[in-house]
Amino acid sequence: MTEFEQLTDEIRQDLDGYKARGLKIFASSSLQTNSMPLLHIISQAAPETPVYFLNTGYHFPETLAFRQQVKELLGLNITDLYSAVPKYQQRDASGRLLFTSDPDYCCYLNKIQPLEPILASHDVWISGVRGDQSKVRAQMNREEKAPNGVLRYHPMLGWTSKMVYDYIRLHKLPKHPLEGEGYVSIGCEPCTRKIDVDALLDDRNGRWFGMNKTECGLHTQLISK
């Protein structure tokens, strides 16, 4: 058995175990290149699993096109989640859009709040965070408690960036179209910049450019310590 076969089998066994206990499972995904191995494994091991994409309204058109490509290629049940607060109301007291003045609150309205009803109706949340992506994620465990009694499951936590790309090449999976243009971590368009690959420090470079911020809150606020 190869390394990837063993890792995939471990994830399959974990998912089978959750289902055998009658637990309701869902996954969230940002639909980036880094998302592909886990989405591929889910499509093979538990294709009925709902996958939620947080459609903030600020994504690159290329991300939305990639989302559709992946959905059709892997046959996944991908559903978009939207903020209940319309964009014209997402402004500060001076009338500026929140992503320019209060990115934490912008992420709360467009990412954290829309996911809360899903957390309330499920038992296990599959997340593709990896320990090599940031110092915050390096401190996480394979299983973590989250609000509403949900169990966060991090099957990719021990994977490295090299493993991700080796798996993608092995299974001939597509890459996000903007990656070839210098974007490594791709989020909302106003808060994402190209990076100098030679100066790359971690997989989160390019996100919330010029801000003292590296996480949207999904993997910091929606976790219980």
Residue frames relative to the residue before (quaternion, step in Angstrom):
aa qw qx qy qz dx dy dz
M 1.0000 0.0000 0.0000 0.0000 0.00 0.00 0.00
T 0.3929 -0.7226 0.5177 0.2356 3.59 -0.82 0.98
E 0.6936 -0.4623 0.3434 0.4328 3.56 -1.31 0.25
F 0.6916 0.4737 -0.2894 0.4621 3.58 0.87 -0.92
E 0.6164 0.5324 -0.3481 0.4641 3.58 1.05 -0.67
Q 0.6556 0.5053 -0.3093 0.4682 3.56 1.00 -0.81
L 0.6653 0.5015 -0.3023 0.4630 3.58 0.91 -0.92
T 0.6531 0.5084 -0.3060 0.4705 3.56 0.98 -0.87
D 0.6493 0.5186 -0.3150 0.4586 3.56 0.99 -0.82
E 0.6246 0.5340 -0.3378 0.4590 3.60 1.04 -0.73
I 0.6566 0.4965 -0.3083 0.4769 3.57 0.97 -0.85
R 0.6313 0.5335 -0.3269 0.4583 3.57 0.97 -0.86
Q 0.6632 0.5029 -0.3053 0.4627 3.59 0.94 -0.88
D 0.6299 0.5291 -0.3326 0.4612 3.58 1.01 -0.79
L 0.6799 0.4863 -0.2897 0.4661 3.57 0.88 -0.96
D 0.6331 0.5191 -0.3284 0.4711 3.58 0.99 -0.80
G 0.6443 0.5325 -0.3170 0.4482 3.57 1.04 -0.79
Y 0.6382 0.5117 -0.3255 0.4742 3.58 0.98 -0.82
K 0.6825 0.4925 -0.2907 0.4551 3.55 0.89 -0.95
A 0.6293 0.5429 -0.3339 0.4448 3.59 1.04 -0.76
R 0.6805 0.4605 -0.2760 0.4987 3.57 1.19 -0.57
G 0.5302 -0.6652 0.3880 0.3549 3.56 1.29 0.11
L 0.4221 0.7188 -0.4566 0.3110 3.58 1.22 0.40
K 0.3829 -0.7086 0.5485 0.2246 3.56 -1.05 0.82
I 0.1579 -0.8203 0.5495 0.0173 3.54 -0.68 1.20
F 0.0700 0.7591 -0.6472 -0.0061 3.55 -1.20 0.60
A 0.2469 -0.7414 0.6011 0.1676 3.54 -1.30 0.32
S 0.1917 -0.7286 0.6358 0.1678 3.54 -1.26 0.43
S 0.0221 -0.8110 0.5845 -0.0139 3.56 -1.09 0.65
S 0.3599 -0.7203 0.5553 0.2078 3.54 -1.12 0.77
L 0.3531 -0.7755 0.4576 0.2540 3.59 1.33 0.02
Q 0.3582 0.6810 -0.5427 0.3367 3.53 0.66 1.22
T 0.7089 -0.4026 0.3294 0.4764 3.56 -1.27 0.00
N 0.6542 0.5342 -0.3094 0.4369 3.58 0.96 -0.88
S 0.6114 0.5782 -0.3395 0.4202 3.58 1.21 -0.46
M 0.5601 0.6974 -0.3660 0.2568 3.55 1.11 -0.69
P 0.6568 0.5057 -0.3628 0.4257 3.68 0.76 -0.77
L 0.6846 0.4745 -0.3030 0.4630 3.61 0.82 -0.92
L 0.6484 0.5070 -0.3310 0.4615 3.60 0.92 -0.80
H 0.6377 0.5202 -0.3242 0.4666 3.58 1.02 -0.78
I 0.6566 0.5025 -0.3091 0.4699 3.59 0.95 -0.86
I 0.6377 0.5163 -0.3274 0.4686 3.60 0.96 -0.82
S 0.6546 0.5251 -0.3184 0.4409 3.59 0.95 -0.86
Q 0.6938 0.4507 -0.2656 0.4950 3.58 1.18 -0.57
A 0.7695 0.4012 -0.1877 0.4601 3.57 0.92 -0.96
A 0.8063 -0.0096 0.0511 0.5893 3.59 1.04 -0.76
P 0.0562 -0.8703 0.4887 0.0266 3.60 0.65 1.13
E 0.6141 0.5635 -0.3510 0.4268 3.58 1.20 -0.38
T 0.4738 0.7006 -0.4267 0.3204 3.59 1.26 -0.26
P 0.3745 -0.7111 0.5369 0.2567 3.63 -0.78 0.91
V 0.1486 -0.7707 0.6165 0.0627 3.55 -0.97 0.94
Y 0.1613 -0.8161 0.5515 0.0614 3.58 -0.63 1.13
F 0.1635 -0.7622 0.6245 0.0488 3.51 -0.98 1.05
L 0.3137 -0.7646 0.5358 0.1728 3.57 -0.65 1.12
N 0.1246 -0.8154 0.5648 0.0236 3.53 -0.13 1.35
T 0.1916 -0.8426 0.4991 0.0652 3.53 -0.01 1.36
G 0.4793 -0.6470 0.4551 0.3801 3.57 1.18 -0.45
Y 0.6982 0.4384 -0.2556 0.5050 3.56 1.32 -0.08
H 0.4196 0.7302 -0.4590 0.2830 3.60 1.22 0.14
F 0.5780 -0.5422 0.4795 0.3769 3.54 -1.28 0.45
P 0.5653 -0.5800 0.4514 0.3745 3.62 -1.07 0.60
E 0.6178 0.5598 -0.3401 0.4350 3.58 1.08 -0.71
T 0.6257 0.5292 -0.3405 0.4610 3.59 1.09 -0.67
L 0.6616 0.5005 -0.3076 0.4659 3.57 0.95 -0.85
A 0.6437 0.5014 -0.3204 0.4812 3.59 1.05 -0.73
F 0.6406 0.5182 -0.3168 0.4698 3.59 1.03 -0.80
R 0.5913 0.5705 -0.3507 0.4494 3.57 1.06 -0.77
Q 0.6930 0.4701 -0.2766 0.4714 3.57 0.85 -0.96
Q 0.6240 0.5449 -0.3302 0.4524 3.58 1.03 -0.80
V 0.6824 0.4838 -0.2823 0.4696 3.58 0.89 -0.96
K 0.6241 0.5478 -0.3364 0.4442 3.57 0.98 -0.83
E 0.7068 0.4519 -0.2627 0.4767 3.57 0.88 -0.94
L 0.6565 0.5304 -0.3139 0.4349 3.59 0.97 -0.84
L 0.7952 0.3192 -0.1444 0.4949 3.57 0.84 -1.01
G 0.4003 -0.7393 0.4641 0.2789 3.58 1.24 -0.17
L 0.3385 0.7738 -0.4702 0.2561 3.55 1.13 0.66
N 0.4428 -0.6598 0.5465 0.2644 3.51 -1.30 0.53
I 0.0840 0.8232 -0.5496 0.1149 3.58 0.35 1.29
T 0.0519 -0.7945 0.6046 -0.0240 3.55 -0.84 1.09
D 0.3722 -0.7245 0.5369 0.2197 3.58 -0.98 0.86
L 0.1686 -0.7441 0.6370 0.1105 3.55 -1.16 0.73
Y 0.1410 -0.8061 0.5736 0.0361 3.57 -0.95 0.93
S 0.5597 -0.5757 0.4722 0.3637 3.54 -1.25 0.42
A 0.4480 -0.6758 0.5171 0.2742 3.56 -1.13 0.68
V 0.6499 0.4937 -0.3038 0.4915 3.58 1.29 -0.27
P 0.3904 -0.7388 0.4893 0.2497 3.63 -0.51 1.09
K 0.6499 -0.5689 0.3459 0.3665 3.54 -1.14 0.70
Y 0.6437 0.5360 -0.3503 0.4190 3.62 0.95 -0.71
Q 0.6733 0.4589 -0.2948 0.4991 3.59 1.24 -0.31
Q 0.5992 0.5662 -0.3648 0.4328 3.58 1.24 -0.18
R 0.4240 0.6691 -0.4775 0.3802 3.53 0.61 1.26
D 0.4675 -0.6571 0.5046 0.3084 3.57 -1.22 0.46
A 0.7594 -0.3909 0.2612 0.4498 3.58 -1.31 -0.05
S 0.6843 0.4666 -0.2807 0.4850 3.58 1.20 -0.49
G 0.5800 -0.6153 0.3610 0.3932 3.57 1.29 0.02
R 0.5061 0.6491 -0.4277 0.3735 3.57 1.26 0.06
L 0.5418 -0.5962 0.4745 0.3547 3.56 -1.10 0.68
L 0.5936 -0.6461 0.3564 0.3211 3.54 -0.93 0.94
F 0.6180 0.5589 -0.3786 0.4030 3.61 0.99 -0.62
T 0.6562 0.5023 -0.3160 0.4662 3.62 1.21 -0.35
S 0.8016 0.3042 -0.1316 0.4976 3.58 1.08 -0.68
D 0.8018 0.0638 -0.0072 0.5941 3.59 1.08 -0.67
P 0.0983 -0.8517 0.5120 0.0527 3.60 0.48 1.18
D 0.5893 0.5704 -0.3811 0.4268 3.61 1.09 -0.56
Y 0.6868 0.4609 -0.2849 0.4845 3.57 0.92 -0.87
C 0.5894 0.5581 -0.3585 0.4610 3.58 1.11 -0.65
C 0.6688 0.4828 -0.2944 0.4826 3.59 0.93 -0.89
Y 0.6155 0.5467 -0.3510 0.4461 3.58 1.04 -0.72
L 0.7029 0.4733 -0.2745 0.4545 3.58 0.83 -0.98
N 0.7916 0.3700 -0.1658 0.4571 3.56 0.92 -0.89
K 0.7757 0.3079 -0.1764 0.5219 3.60 1.19 -0.33
I 0.7463 0.4096 -0.2400 0.4666 3.57 0.71 -1.05
Q 0.7000 0.4892 -0.2839 0.4360 3.58 0.71 -1.06
P 0.6710 0.4945 -0.3316 0.4419 3.66 0.84 -0.78
L 0.6704 0.5060 -0.3039 0.4496 3.59 1.13 -0.55
E 0.5137 0.6936 -0.4071 0.2988 3.59 1.15 -0.48
P 0.6627 0.4814 -0.3405 0.4617 3.69 0.87 -0.71
I 0.6158 0.5334 -0.3461 0.4652 3.59 1.12 -0.61
L 0.6347 0.5237 -0.3230 0.4676 3.57 0.99 -0.82
A 0.6708 0.5253 -0.2971 0.4310 3.56 0.99 -0.87
S 0.7624 0.3755 -0.1932 0.4904 3.59 1.14 -0.54
H 0.7038 0.3950 -0.2660 0.5272 3.60 1.27 0.23
D 0.4339 -0.7123 0.5022 0.2284 3.54 -1.31 0.35
V 0.7973 0.1648 -0.0576 0.5778 3.58 1.07 -0.75
W 0.1534 -0.7785 0.6067 0.0478 3.54 -0.89 1.05
I 0.2111 -0.7736 0.5884 0.1036 3.58 -0.58 1.18
S 0.0224 0.7990 -0.5979 0.0602 3.56 -0.71 1.10
G 0.3862 -0.7716 0.4715 0.1823 3.56 -0.93 0.92
V 0.2678 0.7800 -0.5314 0.1939 3.61 1.11 0.47
R 0.1791 -0.7699 0.6054 0.0931 3.55 -1.18 0.71
G 0.5691 -0.6354 0.4113 0.3214 3.55 -1.06 0.73
D 0.6864 0.4889 -0.2957 0.4500 3.59 1.11 -0.57
Q 0.5215 0.6649 -0.4068 0.3471 3.61 1.24 0.03
S 0.7928 -0.1145 0.1030 0.5896 3.59 1.06 -0.68
K 0.6499 -0.5107 0.3876 0.4082 3.55 -1.29 0.29
V 0.6092 0.5560 -0.3504 0.4438 3.58 1.05 -0.74
R 0.7232 0.4496 -0.2500 0.4608 3.56 0.81 -1.01
A 0.5839 0.5884 -0.3669 0.4221 3.57 1.16 -0.53
Q 0.6706 0.4976 -0.2885 0.4685 3.59 1.21 -0.48
M 0.5416 0.6466 -0.3959 0.3631 3.60 1.23 -0.15
N 0.3719 -0.6919 0.5737 0.2319 3.53 -1.36 0.32
R 0.6718 -0.4923 0.3569 0.4231 3.57 -1.25 0.31
E 0.7648 0.1150 -0.0829 0.6285 3.57 1.14 -0.64
E 0.0005 -0.7879 0.6145 -0.0393 3.57 -0.97 0.93
K 0.4606 -0.6420 0.5275 0.3121 3.55 -1.20 0.50
A 0.1084 -0.7714 0.6251 0.0505 3.54 -1.13 0.74
P 0.6867 -0.4669 0.3322 0.4473 3.62 -1.22 0.23
N 0.7871 0.3140 -0.2570 0.4646 3.56 -1.28 0.44
G 0.6069 -0.5969 0.3473 0.3936 3.58 1.22 0.37
V 0.4422 0.7011 -0.4502 0.3320 3.59 1.27 0.17
L 0.3202 -0.7161 0.5881 0.1968 3.55 -1.16 0.70
R 0.2592 -0.7428 0.5968 0.1581 3.58 -0.78 1.02
Y 0.1207 -0.7891 0.6017 0.0276 3.55 -0.85 1.05
H 0.0995 -0.8209 0.5622 -0.0127 3.57 -0.62 1.22
P 0.0748 -0.8573 0.5076 0.0418 3.63 0.38 1.15
M 0.7021 0.4624 -0.2689 0.4700 3.60 1.18 -0.47
L 0.3413 0.8013 -0.4594 0.1742 3.57 1.28 -0.07
G 0.7535 0.3951 -0.2131 0.4803 3.60 0.95 -0.81
W 0.5022 0.6452 -0.4334 0.3790 3.58 1.26 -0.01
T 0.3042 -0.7221 0.5900 0.1948 3.55 -1.21 0.59
S 0.6760 -0.4696 0.3673 0.4330 3.54 -1.30 0.23
K 0.6284 0.5363 -0.3367 0.4518 3.58 1.00 -0.79
M 0.6443 0.5201 -0.3238 0.4577 3.58 0.95 -0.84
V 0.6190 0.5515 -0.3381 0.4453 3.57 1.00 -0.84
Y 0.7298 0.4274 -0.2501 0.4714 3.58 0.80 -1.00
D 0.5902 0.5414 -0.3710 0.4701 3.59 1.12 -0.52
Y 0.6545 0.5064 -0.3094 0.4685 3.58 0.98 -0.85
I 0.6374 0.5320 -0.3205 0.4561 3.57 0.99 -0.84
R 0.6643 0.4873 -0.3027 0.4792 3.58 0.95 -0.85
L 0.6388 0.5517 -0.3238 0.4274 3.57 0.95 -0.90
H 0.7892 0.3071 -0.1444 0.5118 3.56 0.91 -0.94
K 0.4074 -0.7488 0.4450 0.2741 3.58 1.34 0.22
L 0.2550 0.7800 -0.5194 0.2383 3.54 0.89 1.01
P 0.5319 -0.6493 0.4360 0.3246 3.61 -1.07 0.63
K 0.3102 -0.7148 0.5936 0.2014 3.53 -1.33 0.39
H 0.6110 -0.5352 0.4279 0.3964 3.55 -1.21 0.53
P 0.5132 -0.6978 0.3997 0.2998 3.62 -0.73 0.99
L 0.6626 0.5163 -0.3247 0.4347 3.62 1.08 -0.54
E 0.4951 0.6702 -0.4353 0.3410 3.58 1.19 -0.31
G 0.6710 0.5097 -0.2924 0.4522 3.57 1.00 -0.79
E 0.6672 0.4831 -0.2973 0.4827 3.58 1.29 -0.21
G 0.6940 -0.5022 0.2747 0.4368 3.58 1.24 0.24
Y 0.5526 0.5681 -0.4128 0.4490 3.57 1.25 0.22
V 0.1870 -0.8028 0.5594 0.0873 3.59 -0.73 1.05
S 0.7703 0.1241 -0.0648 0.6221 3.58 0.85 -0.99
I 0.0925 -0.8495 0.5191 -0.0184 3.55 -0.33 1.28
G 0.0284 0.7949 -0.6031 0.0606 3.53 -0.65 1.17
C 0.7997 -0.1611 0.1628 0.5550 3.55 -0.86 -0.97
E 0.6046 -0.6205 0.3645 0.3415 3.56 -0.97 0.86
P 0.6873 0.4865 -0.3289 0.4276 3.68 0.79 -0.81
C 0.7635 0.3805 -0.1825 0.4889 3.59 1.13 -0.60
T 0.6416 0.4997 -0.3207 0.4857 3.60 1.24 0.27
R 0.0468 -0.7950 0.6048 -0.0001 3.56 -0.96 0.90
K 0.5522 -0.5431 0.4996 0.3879 3.52 -1.29 0.33
I 0.2185 -0.7747 0.5773 0.1371 3.55 -1.20 0.50
D 0.4993 -0.5788 0.5425 0.3484 3.49 -1.40 0.26
V 0.3834 -0.7579 0.4754 0.2292 3.58 -0.32 1.24
D 0.6302 0.5473 -0.3421 0.4316 3.61 1.03 -0.68
A 0.7216 0.4063 -0.2378 0.5075 3.58 1.21 -0.51
L 0.3351 0.7793 -0.4771 0.2297 3.57 1.28 0.19
L 0.1627 -0.7954 0.5805 0.0619 3.56 -0.83 1.06
D 0.7859 -0.1012 0.0742 0.6054 3.56 1.04 -0.72
D 0.6852 -0.5278 0.3310 0.3772 3.54 -1.30 0.31
R 0.6408 0.5299 -0.3319 0.4454 3.61 1.22 -0.17
N 0.4080 0.7098 -0.4853 0.3068 3.63 1.20 0.00
G 0.7270 0.3962 -0.3165 0.4630 3.52 -1.05 0.84
R 0.6413 0.5020 -0.3262 0.4799 3.59 1.24 -0.27
W 0.8375 0.0433 -0.0848 0.5381 3.59 -1.04 0.88
F 0.0125 -0.8588 0.5109 -0.0348 3.51 0.95 1.07
G 0.8367 0.1764 -0.1564 0.4943 3.57 -0.89 0.98
M 0.6481 0.4905 -0.3177 0.4883 3.59 1.27 0.10
N 0.4662 -0.6450 0.5235 0.3043 3.55 -1.23 0.51
K 0.5050 0.6223 -0.3973 0.4470 3.54 0.67 1.19
T 0.0190 -0.8133 0.5815 -0.0019 3.58 -0.93 0.89
E 0.7525 0.2892 -0.1762 0.5649 3.60 1.27 -0.22
C 0.4589 -0.6926 0.4865 0.2703 3.57 -1.10 0.72
G 0.6115 -0.5530 0.3549 0.4408 3.58 1.21 -0.43
L 0.5227 0.6444 -0.4161 0.3721 3.58 1.17 -0.45
H 0.7914 0.3043 -0.1396 0.5115 3.56 0.96 -0.86
T 0.6694 0.4161 -0.3195 0.5261 3.57 1.27 0.39
Q 0.7324 0.3848 -0.2347 0.5104 3.59 0.80 -0.97
L 0.7378 0.3893 -0.2267 0.5027 3.59 0.97 -0.81
I 0.5889 0.4945 -0.4019 0.4971 3.50 0.78 1.12
S 0.2661 -0.7747 0.5567 0.1386 3.58 -0.95 0.83
K 0.1917 -0.7842 0.5831 0.0911 3.55 -0.85 1.00
